[in-house]
């Protein structure tokens, strides 16, 4: 690929990232900011979203492209293609209707070193979001932790918690979700 062509692709990707961040904010945290509503399962009407968005020239096609190419597959389209929602990460209360599933023995959570003392006292709590977010692989946890500072990886005895009756959910984009992780199920990786 020539330099010019590459820079066009790069531009498109940057624009997609901006739109993805905007959609994450609206669909996970603040639909009112553009005057739209989500239904009880977190779905937004795409026509309304396009109509109310001033920041970007959204179209059905552009939204479909952002959803399709998204690095973490953060968004899902309804079967009829008329609605969009975030697959996880919400702070607003909605029911994603994921079924509870059996987790693997171990799941991981990436955090920052400065949160460690508090986490080892209180366990992992969901902070502003609806769930604590966990991953099946260390790599993802490492990246998630780096967003907050010097990363620390925690190992979670997920299957054990599940055996004690705690529910775990797997989002459409393969993020493990649960309500909290108690201190006794946590250990530091490595
Ligand atoms: C920490 C990204 C002190 C927790 C990622 C985390 C994820 C505590 C921070 C998704 C604590 C919350 C979510 C306690 C937890 N005391 N700190 N008791 N319990 N914490 O952003 O998991 O790119 O809400 O360790 O990939 O970092 O946006 O959660 O450091 O899936 O799609 O409090 O966001 O996805 O931070 O990230 P967050 P998270 P996207």
py3Dmol code that shows the C-alpha trace and the ligand (Angstrom):
import py3Dmol

protein = """\
ATOM      1  CA  UNK A   1       0.000   0.000   0.000  1.00  0.00           C
ATOM      2  CA  UNK A   2       1.334   3.452  -0.914  1.00  0.00           C
ATOM      3  CA  UNK A   3       1.904   6.106   1.747  1.00  0.00           C
ATOM      4  CA  UNK A   4      -1.044   8.206   0.528  1.00  0.00           C
ATOM      5  CA  UNK A   5      -3.437   5.242   0.586  1.00  0.00           C
ATOM      6  CA  UNK A   6      -2.147   4.222   3.999  1.00  0.00           C
ATOM      7  CA  UNK A   7      -2.727   7.682   5.429  1.00  0.00           C
ATOM      8  CA  UNK A   8      -6.320   7.664   4.134  1.00  0.00           C
ATOM      9  CA  UNK A   9      -6.948   4.329   5.866  1.00  0.00           C
ATOM     10  CA  UNK A  10      -5.323   5.765   8.969  1.00  0.00           C
ATOM     11  CA  UNK A  11      -7.587   8.809   8.845  1.00  0.00           C
ATOM     12  CA  UNK A  12     -10.641   6.617   8.535  1.00  0.00           C
ATOM     13  CA  UNK A  13      -9.542   4.571  11.509  1.00  0.00           C
ATOM     14  CA  UNK A  14      -9.051   7.675  13.626  1.00  0.00           C
ATOM     15  CA  UNK A  15     -12.516   8.889  12.682  1.00  0.00           C
ATOM     16  CA  UNK A  16     -13.950   5.478  13.551  1.00  0.00           C
ATOM     17  CA  UNK A  17     -12.214   5.621  16.942  1.00  0.00           C
ATOM     18  CA  UNK A  18     -13.744   9.025  17.640  1.00  0.00           C
ATOM     19  CA  UNK A  19     -17.184   7.769  16.674  1.00  0.00           C
ATOM     20  CA  UNK A  20     -16.684   4.621  18.782  1.00  0.00           C
ATOM     21  CA  UNK A  21     -15.810   6.774  21.821  1.00  0.00           C
ATOM     22  CA  UNK A  22     -18.837   8.961  21.201  1.00  0.00           C
ATOM     23  CA  UNK A  23     -21.111   5.914  20.861  1.00  0.00           C
ATOM     24  CA  UNK A  24     -19.632   4.358  24.022  1.00  0.00           C
ATOM     25  CA  UNK A  25     -20.395   7.535  25.956  1.00  0.00           C
ATOM     26  CA  UNK A  26     -23.949   7.852  24.638  1.00  0.00           C
ATOM     27  CA  UNK A  27     -24.901   4.162  24.746  1.00  0.00           C
ATOM     28  CA  UNK A  28     -23.190   3.223  28.032  1.00  0.00           C
ATOM     29  CA  UNK A  29     -23.462   6.363  30.106  1.00  0.00           C
ATOM     30  CA  UNK A  30     -25.466   9.284  28.817  1.00  0.00           C
ATOM     31  CA  UNK A  31     -28.101   8.939  26.057  1.00  0.00           C
ATOM     32  CA  UNK A  32     -29.761  12.120  27.380  1.00  0.00           C
ATOM     33  CA  UNK A  33     -26.697  14.113  26.289  1.00  0.00           C
ATOM     34  CA  UNK A  34     -28.084  13.926  22.726  1.00  0.00           C
ATOM     35  CA  UNK A  35     -31.722  13.590  23.752  1.00  0.00           C
ATOM     36  CA  UNK A  36     -32.280   9.921  22.948  1.00  0.00           C
ATOM     37  CA  UNK A  37     -33.574   7.090  25.125  1.00  0.00           C
ATOM     38  CA  UNK A  38     -32.489   3.486  25.463  1.00  0.00           C
ATOM     39  CA  UNK A  39     -35.044   0.738  25.971  1.00  0.00           C
ATOM     40  CA  UNK A  40     -34.829  -1.496  29.049  1.00  0.00           C
ATOM     41  CA  UNK A  41     -32.312  -3.726  27.283  1.00  0.00           C
ATOM     42  CA  UNK A  42     -30.026  -0.876  26.266  1.00  0.00           C
ATOM     43  CA  UNK A  43     -31.079  -0.567  22.607  1.00  0.00           C
ATOM     44  CA  UNK A  44     -31.143   2.811  20.866  1.00  0.00           C
ATOM     45  CA  UNK A  45     -33.080   3.524  17.708  1.00  0.00           C
ATOM     46  CA  UNK A  46     -30.463   4.144  14.973  1.00  0.00           C
ATOM     47  CA  UNK A  47     -32.638   6.631  13.073  1.00  0.00           C
ATOM     48  CA  UNK A  48     -33.025   8.736  16.254  1.00  0.00           C
ATOM     49  CA  UNK A  49     -29.301   8.442  16.982  1.00  0.00           C
ATOM     50  CA  UNK A  50     -28.431   9.697  13.481  1.00  0.00           C
ATOM     51  CA  UNK A  51     -31.010  12.447  13.724  1.00  0.00           C
ATOM     52  CA  UNK A  52     -29.795  13.749  17.091  1.00  0.00           C
ATOM     53  CA  UNK A  53     -26.037  13.487  16.520  1.00  0.00           C
ATOM     54  CA  UNK A  54     -24.498  16.794  15.567  1.00  0.00           C
ATOM     55  CA  UNK A  55     -20.856  15.977  16.240  1.00  0.00           C
ATOM     56  CA  UNK A  56     -20.526  13.474  13.374  1.00  0.00           C
ATOM     57  CA  UNK A  57     -22.235  13.008  10.034  1.00  0.00           C
ATOM     58  CA  UNK A  58     -23.553   9.572  10.926  1.00  0.00           C
ATOM     59  CA  UNK A  59     -25.376   7.353   8.483  1.00  0.00           C
ATOM     60  CA  UNK A  60     -26.697   3.816   8.685  1.00  0.00           C
ATOM     61  CA  UNK A  61     -23.708   2.657   6.605  1.00  0.00           C
ATOM     62  CA  UNK A  62     -21.103   4.466   8.696  1.00  0.00           C
ATOM     63  CA  UNK A  63     -22.564   3.079  11.921  1.00  0.00           C
ATOM     64  CA  UNK A  64     -22.562  -0.441  10.455  1.00  0.00           C
ATOM     65  CA  UNK A  65     -18.908   0.060   9.431  1.00  0.00           C
ATOM     66  CA  UNK A  66     -17.887   1.288  12.912  1.00  0.00           C
ATOM     67  CA  UNK A  67     -19.683  -1.671  14.515  1.00  0.00           C
ATOM     68  CA  UNK A  68     -18.104  -4.156  12.103  1.00  0.00           C
ATOM     69  CA  UNK A  69     -14.521  -2.870  12.367  1.00  0.00           C
ATOM     70  CA  UNK A  70     -14.503  -2.059  16.089  1.00  0.00           C
ATOM     71  CA  UNK A  71     -11.358  -3.477  17.739  1.00  0.00           C
ATOM     72  CA  UNK A  72     -13.231  -4.798  20.780  1.00  0.00           C
ATOM     73  CA  UNK A  73     -16.572  -5.375  19.053  1.00  0.00           C
ATOM     74  CA  UNK A  74     -18.099  -2.980  21.596  1.00  0.00           C
ATOM     75  CA  UNK A  75     -21.451  -2.598  19.840  1.00  0.00           C
ATOM     76  CA  UNK A  76     -24.176  -4.893  18.563  1.00  0.00           C
ATOM     77  CA  UNK A  77     -26.895  -4.271  15.981  1.00  0.00           C
ATOM     78  CA  UNK A  78     -30.376  -5.706  16.446  1.00  0.00           C
ATOM     79  CA  UNK A  79     -31.428  -8.486  14.056  1.00  0.00           C
ATOM     80  CA  UNK A  80     -33.557  -6.082  12.017  1.00  0.00           C
ATOM     81  CA  UNK A  81     -30.622  -3.637  11.845  1.00  0.00           C
ATOM     82  CA  UNK A  82     -32.717  -0.781  13.257  1.00  0.00           C
ATOM     83  CA  UNK A  83     -31.170  -0.615  16.724  1.00  0.00           C
ATOM     84  CA  UNK A  84     -27.729  -0.467  18.300  1.00  0.00           C
ATOM     85  CA  UNK A  85     -26.452  -1.056  21.825  1.00  0.00           C
ATOM     86  CA  UNK A  86     -23.176  -1.374  23.699  1.00  0.00           C
ATOM     87  CA  UNK A  87     -22.459  -5.008  24.562  1.00  0.00           C
ATOM     88  CA  UNK A  88     -21.078  -4.126  28.027  1.00  0.00           C
ATOM     89  CA  UNK A  89     -19.554  -1.320  30.076  1.00  0.00           C
ATOM     90  CA  UNK A  90     -22.747   0.492  31.105  1.00  0.00           C
ATOM     91  CA  UNK A  91     -23.050   2.782  34.069  1.00  0.00           C
ATOM     92  CA  UNK A  92     -26.769   3.267  33.480  1.00  0.00           C
ATOM     93  CA  UNK A  93     -29.065   0.562  34.721  1.00  0.00           C
ATOM     94  CA  UNK A  94     -30.269  -1.655  31.890  1.00  0.00           C
ATOM     95  CA  UNK A  95     -30.813  -5.382  31.534  1.00  0.00           C
ATOM     96  CA  UNK A  96     -28.553  -6.865  28.879  1.00  0.00           C
ATOM     97  CA  UNK A  97     -30.410 -10.186  29.277  1.00  0.00           C
ATOM     98  CA  UNK A  98     -27.251 -12.264  29.215  1.00  0.00           C
ATOM     99  CA  UNK A  99     -27.765 -15.751  30.579  1.00  0.00           C
ATOM    100  CA  UNK A 100     -25.697 -16.793  33.572  1.00  0.00           C
ATOM    101  CA  UNK A 101     -22.983 -19.233  32.461  1.00  0.00           C
ATOM    102  CA  UNK A 102     -20.295 -21.321  34.139  1.00  0.00           C
ATOM    103  CA  UNK A 103     -16.966 -19.450  34.071  1.00  0.00           C
ATOM    104  CA  UNK A 104     -13.554 -21.041  33.568  1.00  0.00           C
ATOM    105  CA  UNK A 105     -11.614 -21.951  36.744  1.00  0.00           C
ATOM    106  CA  UNK A 106      -9.641 -18.746  36.575  1.00  0.00           C
ATOM    107  CA  UNK A 107     -10.430 -15.289  35.229  1.00  0.00           C
ATOM    108  CA  UNK A 108      -8.219 -12.192  35.242  1.00  0.00           C
ATOM    109  CA  UNK A 109      -8.659  -8.534  36.090  1.00  0.00           C
ATOM    110  CA  UNK A 110      -6.176  -5.802  35.203  1.00  0.00           C
ATOM    111  CA  UNK A 111      -5.998  -2.836  37.515  1.00  0.00           C
ATOM    112  CA  UNK A 112      -3.500  -0.144  38.518  1.00  0.00           C
ATOM    113  CA  UNK A 113      -1.064  -0.532  41.408  1.00  0.00           C
ATOM    114  CA  UNK A 114      -2.540   2.469  43.219  1.00  0.00           C
ATOM    115  CA  UNK A 115      -5.914   0.673  43.596  1.00  0.00           C
ATOM    116  CA  UNK A 116      -4.390  -2.493  45.030  1.00  0.00           C
ATOM    117  CA  UNK A 117      -4.556  -1.695  48.764  1.00  0.00           C
ATOM    118  CA  UNK A 118      -8.230  -0.773  48.510  1.00  0.00           C
ATOM    119  CA  UNK A 119      -9.045  -3.821  46.351  1.00  0.00           C
ATOM    120  CA  UNK A 120      -7.283  -6.181  48.770  1.00  0.00           C
ATOM    121  CA  UNK A 121      -9.405  -4.716  51.564  1.00  0.00           C
ATOM    122  CA  UNK A 122     -12.825  -4.468  49.846  1.00  0.00           C
ATOM    123  CA  UNK A 123     -12.550  -6.888  46.954  1.00  0.00           C
ATOM    124  CA  UNK A 124     -13.306  -5.855  43.386  1.00  0.00           C
ATOM    125  CA  UNK A 125     -16.384  -3.678  43.262  1.00  0.00           C
ATOM    126  CA  UNK A 126     -18.094  -2.383  40.170  1.00  0.00           C
ATOM    127  CA  UNK A 127     -17.369   1.316  40.757  1.00  0.00           C
ATOM    128  CA  UNK A 128     -19.493   3.331  38.317  1.00  0.00           C
ATOM    129  CA  UNK A 129     -20.385   0.420  36.080  1.00  0.00           C
ATOM    130  CA  UNK A 130     -23.052  -2.275  36.289  1.00  0.00           C
ATOM    131  CA  UNK A 131     -20.509  -5.080  36.645  1.00  0.00           C
ATOM    132  CA  UNK A 132     -16.921  -5.894  37.451  1.00  0.00           C
ATOM    133  CA  UNK A 133     -15.180  -6.710  34.158  1.00  0.00           C
ATOM    134  CA  UNK A 134     -12.978  -9.787  33.880  1.00  0.00           C
ATOM    135  CA  UNK A 135     -11.168 -11.515  31.039  1.00  0.00           C
ATOM    136  CA  UNK A 136     -10.286 -15.092  30.228  1.00  0.00           C
ATOM    137  CA  UNK A 137      -6.759 -14.114  29.187  1.00  0.00           C
ATOM    138  CA  UNK A 138      -3.892 -12.281  30.860  1.00  0.00           C
ATOM    139  CA  UNK A 139      -3.115 -10.138  27.808  1.00  0.00           C
ATOM    140  CA  UNK A 140      -6.476  -8.387  27.914  1.00  0.00           C
ATOM    141  CA  UNK A 141      -6.147  -7.822  31.667  1.00  0.00           C
ATOM    142  CA  UNK A 142      -2.722  -6.281  31.089  1.00  0.00           C
ATOM    143  CA  UNK A 143      -4.161  -3.826  28.547  1.00  0.00           C
ATOM    144  CA  UNK A 144      -7.152  -2.941  30.734  1.00  0.00           C
ATOM    145  CA  UNK A 145      -4.846  -2.315  33.716  1.00  0.00           C
ATOM    146  CA  UNK A 146      -2.542  -0.093  31.646  1.00  0.00           C
ATOM    147  CA  UNK A 147      -5.445   2.286  30.995  1.00  0.00           C
ATOM    148  CA  UNK A 148      -5.334   3.266  34.668  1.00  0.00           C
ATOM    149  CA  UNK A 149      -1.583   3.405  35.411  1.00  0.00           C
ATOM    150  CA  UNK A 150       1.076   0.841  36.312  1.00  0.00           C
ATOM    151  CA  UNK A 151      -0.742  -2.413  35.565  1.00  0.00           C
ATOM    152  CA  UNK A 152      -1.227  -5.166  38.116  1.00  0.00           C
ATOM    153  CA  UNK A 153      -2.939  -8.416  37.197  1.00  0.00           C
ATOM    154  CA  UNK A 154      -5.259 -10.161  39.606  1.00  0.00           C
ATOM    155  CA  UNK A 155      -6.270 -13.810  39.373  1.00  0.00           C
ATOM    156  CA  UNK A 156      -9.857 -14.625  40.272  1.00  0.00           C
ATOM    157  CA  UNK A 157     -11.023 -18.050  41.447  1.00  0.00           C
ATOM    158  CA  UNK A 158     -14.121 -17.725  39.292  1.00  0.00           C
ATOM    159  CA  UNK A 159     -15.273 -21.332  39.272  1.00  0.00           C
ATOM    160  CA  UNK A 160     -15.095 -21.457  43.045  1.00  0.00           C
ATOM    161  CA  UNK A 161     -17.263 -18.326  43.361  1.00  0.00           C
ATOM    162  CA  UNK A 162     -19.661 -19.847  40.860  1.00  0.00           C
ATOM    163  CA  UNK A 163     -19.845 -23.036  42.929  1.00  0.00           C
ATOM    164  CA  UNK A 164     -20.834 -20.861  45.886  1.00  0.00           C
ATOM    165  CA  UNK A 165     -23.734 -19.502  43.831  1.00  0.00           C
ATOM    166  CA  UNK A 166     -22.334 -16.318  42.275  1.00  0.00           C
ATOM    167  CA  UNK A 167     -23.574 -15.504  38.769  1.00  0.00           C
ATOM    168  CA  UNK A 168     -21.201 -14.869  35.869  1.00  0.00           C
ATOM    169  CA  UNK A 169     -22.152 -13.577  32.436  1.00  0.00           C
ATOM    170  CA  UNK A 170     -20.280 -13.537  29.134  1.00  0.00           C
ATOM    171  CA  UNK A 171     -21.037 -10.473  27.018  1.00  0.00           C
ATOM    172  CA  UNK A 172     -21.492 -10.697  23.248  1.00  0.00           C
ATOM    173  CA  UNK A 173     -17.944  -9.381  22.888  1.00  0.00           C
ATOM    174  CA  UNK A 174     -16.532 -11.962  25.333  1.00  0.00           C
ATOM    175  CA  UNK A 175     -16.021  -9.828  28.414  1.00  0.00           C
ATOM    176  CA  UNK A 176     -16.799 -11.725  31.640  1.00  0.00           C
ATOM    177  CA  UNK A 177     -19.151  -9.845  33.949  1.00  0.00           C
ATOM    178  CA  UNK A 178     -20.016 -10.371  37.580  1.00  0.00           C
ATOM    179  CA  UNK A 179     -21.320  -8.266  40.443  1.00  0.00           C
ATOM    180  CA  UNK A 180     -18.271  -8.273  42.704  1.00  0.00           C
ATOM    181  CA  UNK A 181     -15.219 -10.337  43.597  1.00  0.00           C
ATOM    182  CA  UNK A 182     -14.588 -10.954  47.271  1.00  0.00           C
ATOM    183  CA  UNK A 183     -11.074 -10.709  48.684  1.00  0.00           C
ATOM    184  CA  UNK A 184     -10.843 -14.438  49.373  1.00  0.00           C
ATOM    185  CA  UNK A 185     -11.234 -15.186  45.647  1.00  0.00           C
ATOM    186  CA  UNK A 186      -8.452 -12.783  44.640  1.00  0.00           C
ATOM    187  CA  UNK A 187      -4.740 -13.248  44.325  1.00  0.00           C
ATOM    188  CA  UNK A 188      -2.010 -11.331  42.621  1.00  0.00           C
ATOM    189  CA  UNK A 189      -0.704 -12.891  39.417  1.00  0.00           C
ATOM    190  CA  UNK A 190       3.029 -13.665  39.291  1.00  0.00           C
TER     191      UNK A 190
END
"""
ligand_1 = """\
40
LIG
C -10.862 -0.531 40.155
C -12.756 -1.166 28.963
C -10.395 0.594 44.346
C -10.789 -1.505 39.005
C -12.028 -2.414 29.420
C -10.583 -0.548 37.847
C -13.028 -3.127 30.293
C -11.229 -0.620 42.593
C -11.340 0.685 38.257
C -13.998 -2.061 30.685
C -11.967 -1.427 43.473
C -12.674 0.835 37.534
C -13.960 -1.847 32.169
C -11.862 -1.151 44.856
C -12.329 -2.130 41.475
N -11.071 -0.138 45.255
N -10.451 0.390 43.015
N -12.544 -1.872 45.776
N -12.645 -2.349 42.761
N -11.475 -1.086 41.352
O -12.935 1.511 33.822
O -12.406 -3.035 34.530
O -12.340 -0.040 26.050
O -14.807 1.059 35.473
O -9.721 -2.408 39.188
O -11.585 -3.198 28.351
O -10.857 -1.030 34.175
O -14.156 0.965 27.412
O -13.289 -0.769 34.893
O -9.232 -0.250 37.697
O -13.702 -4.178 29.694
O -14.648 -0.889 25.804
O -11.610 0.535 39.647
O -13.624 -0.875 30.011
O -13.450 -1.395 27.803
O -12.415 1.188 36.204
O -12.661 -1.476 32.582
P -13.422 0.828 35.037
P -12.207 -1.628 34.088
P -13.648 -0.279 26.708
"""
view = py3Dmol.view(width=600, height=400)
view.addModel(protein, "pdb")
view.setStyle({"model": 0}, {"cartoon": {"style": "trace"}})
view.addModel(ligand_1, "xyz")
view.setStyle({"model": 1}, {"stick": {}})
view.zoomTo()
view.show()
